[in-house]
Amino acid sequence: MGTVTGFVREFVKSPTTTAAVGPSSRQLARRMVEPVPIAGDPVIVELGPGTGAFTREIQRRLHGRGRHLAVELNERWARELGERFPAVESVCADAHVLPGLLADRDVRADVVVSGLPWAAHVERDGRSLVEVIAESMAPDGAFTQFAYTWTRWAAPARRLRTQVDEAFAEVEVSPTVWRNVPPAVAYVARRPR
């Protein structure tokens, strides 16, 4: 089954957790993985990898180096991702358990690449997902999250931006990636507080 067809099927089954009707474009994926170092052995965490649009680009940048942990809530996608990308440690879990996943592996994330929908960013136990991500990262780490341009001004997007600004010392927003459906931007946050 094709990636787009599978994406549409998962969207219809659960629109709040899939939140997109198709995979991200290669242009957006490249923008999202820019913080992945091209040298050394970094620990890269990918949240909500879905069908692997960002996974492919992360693996291309790592070129056999480092460690790549993908955390996917959809059991079928987590399994298929592990089969398609054997170098990726694909785990079926909720992103909110990230600190425990990393503690079990005795690592901290150098880069976190998030393909999660806004619905995944709800607070749990009085903590935002952004806080959970920031505490899981190395001091000089980077976090990327994309947003569709037409949703950036909605209340959930503004709330997420505030959380990112509070949790990281530096936040940049990329130019619009027009070759994505729908057009999107990438938030790049560095140095968790």
C-alpha positions in Angstrom: 0.0 0.0 0.0 1.3 3.5 -0.9 2.5 5.9 1.7 -0.2 8.5 0.8 -3.0 5.9 0.8 -1.8 4.6 4.2 -1.6 8.1 5.6 -5.2 8.9 4.5 -6.4 5.6 6.0 -4.8 6.4 9.4 -6.1 10.0 9.2 -9.7 8.7 8.7 -9.3 6.2 11.6 -7.9 8.8 14.0 -7.7 12.4 12.7 -6.6 13.9 16.0 -3.5 11.7 16.4 -2.6 11.6 12.7 -3.6 15.2 12.0 -2.4 15.2 8.4 -3.8 13.6 5.2 -0.4 13.0 3.7 3.3 12.7 4.5 5.6 15.8 4.7 7.5 16.8 1.6 11.2 16.2 1.1 11.7 20.0 1.3 10.1 20.2 4.7 12.0 17.1 5.9 15.3 18.7 4.9 14.4 21.9 6.8 13.4 19.9 9.9 16.6 17.9 10.1 19.1 20.7 9.5 20.2 20.6 13.2 21.3 17.0 12.9 25.1 17.2 13.1 27.0 15.9 10.0 29.9 14.7 12.2 30.2 12.8 15.5 27.9 10.3 17.1 24.7 12.3 18.1 21.6 10.9 19.7 18.6 11.8 17.5 15.1 11.4 18.8 12.2 11.5 16.3 8.7 12.0 17.7 5.8 10.9 15.6 7.7 9.7 12.6 4.6 8.4 10.9 5.6 6.8 7.6 9.2 8.1 7.7 9.5 11.3 5.7 11.8 12.8 8.4 13.3 9.4 9.2 14.7 9.1 5.7 16.4 12.5 5.9 17.8 11.9 9.4 19.3 8.6 8.3 20.8 10.3 5.2 22.5 12.9 7.5 23.7 10.4 10.0 25.1 8.1 7.3 25.6 5.2 9.8 26.7 7.3 12.7 25.1 8.0 16.1 21.9 6.7 17.4 18.3 7.3 16.1 15.4 6.6 18.4 11.9 6.9 16.8 8.9 7.2 19.1 5.6 6.4 17.3 2.2 6.0 18.9 0.7 4.2 15.9 1.7 0.5 16.4 1.5 -0.4 12.7 3.6 2.6 11.7 6.2 1.9 14.5 6.5 -1.7 13.3 6.8 -0.8 9.6 9.2 2.0 10.3 11.6 -0.5 12.0 11.3 -2.8 9.1 12.0 -0.1 6.5 14.9 1.5 8.5 16.8 -1.2 10.3 19.3 1.3 11.8 16.5 3.1 13.6 15.3 2.0 17.0 11.6 2.2 16.5 9.5 2.2 19.7 5.7 2.2 20.0 5.1 4.7 22.8 3.6 8.0 23.7 6.1 11.0 23.5 5.3 12.0 27.1 7.4 8.9 28.3 10.5 10.2 26.5 12.5 10.9 29.7 12.1 7.2 30.7 12.9 5.9 27.3 16.2 7.8 27.3 17.0 7.0 30.9 16.6 3.3 30.1 19.2 3.7 27.3 21.4 6.0 29.5 21.5 8.8 26.9 20.2 12.4 26.4 18.9 13.7 23.1 21.2 16.0 21.0 18.4 16.7 18.6 14.6 16.1 18.8 12.7 16.2 15.5 9.0 16.3 16.1 6.3 15.4 13.5 3.6 15.4 16.2 0.3 17.1 15.7 -0.9 19.9 18.0 -3.2 17.4 19.8 -0.1 15.6 21.2 1.0 18.8 23.0 -1.7 18.8 25.7 -0.4 19.1 29.2 -0.2 15.9 31.4 0.3 16.0 35.1 0.7 19.8 34.8 3.6 19.6 32.4 3.7 20.4 28.7 5.2 18.1 26.2 7.7 20.8 25.3 8.9 20.8 29.0 9.3 17.0 28.8 11.3 17.3 25.6 13.5 20.0 27.0 14.4 18.0 30.1 15.4 15.1 27.9 18.0 17.0 25.9 21.7 17.7 26.1 22.5 21.4 27.2 23.4 22.4 23.6 20.6 20.4 22.0 18.1 21.4 19.3 14.4 20.8 18.9 12.4 21.1 15.7 8.7 21.2 15.3 6.8 22.1 12.1 3.5 24.0 11.7 1.2 24.5 8.8 1.3 28.2 7.9 -2.5 28.6 8.1 -2.5 27.2 11.7 0.3 29.3 13.1 -2.1 31.9 14.4 -4.6 29.5 16.0 -4.7 29.3 19.8 -3.0 25.9 20.1 -0.1 27.1 17.9 0.3 30.3 19.9 0.3 28.3 23.1 3.0 25.9 21.7 5.1 28.9 20.6 4.9 30.3 24.1 6.0 27.0 25.6 8.9 26.7 23.2 10.0 30.3 24.0 9.9 29.5 27.7 11.8 26.2 27.4 14.6 27.2 25.0 17.1 30.0 24.9 16.8 30.6 21.2 13.9 30.0 18.8 13.9 30.6 15.0 11.2 30.1 12.5 12.1 29.0 9.0 10.9 30.7 5.8 7.7 29.1 4.5 8.3 25.7 2.8 5.9 26.2 -0.2 6.6 22.8 -1.6 4.7 21.1 1.1 1.0 20.4 1.1 -0.1 22.4 2.9 2.7 24.9 3.1 4.6 24.8 6.5 7.3 26.4 8.6 9.8 24.8 10.9 10.5 26.0 14.4 14.1 25.4 15.5 14.7 25.8 19.2 18.2 25.6 20.7 19.7 25.3 24.2 17.0 24.0 26.6 16.7 26.1 29.7 
